[in-house]
Amino acid sequence: MSYGVGGWAYLTLENESIVQYKYGSFDWNVPEHYNDDKICDGKITIHKDLFSKFPERSQWGLKRVIEVRNCSNCWSKTTDEFEIDFVALGLIGKIFREYDISNLFPEKCTFCK
């Protein structure tokens, strides 16, 4: 059973040191967060050297290894100093899982809960 929340991400940049995705989110339980226009204005930047070892979230900001600019449709985020969109966290997990399977960065991915 789905909770009716999720998001999508598209690869926008890959170079020798980083991969970058734009992302958007939706919550079908709240009309203001349906995101029918599929606005995708958040940004996830991941340093490639992380793909050998995924760090704890508490280390992301300290090491500047994963950076998230929350999308405009963000309605729920972490309560720590990073205030990261929970949908972005789900997408980051999917990106790492897809990379583990194929050794390629996914062109697009979705996260639904």
Secondary structure, 3 states (H helix, E strand, C coil): CCCCEEEEEEEEEECCCEEEEEEEEEECCCHHHCCCCCCCCEEEEEEHHHHHCCCCHHHHHHHCCEEEECCCCCCCECCCCCCCEHHHHHHHHHHHHHHHHHCCCCCEEEEEC
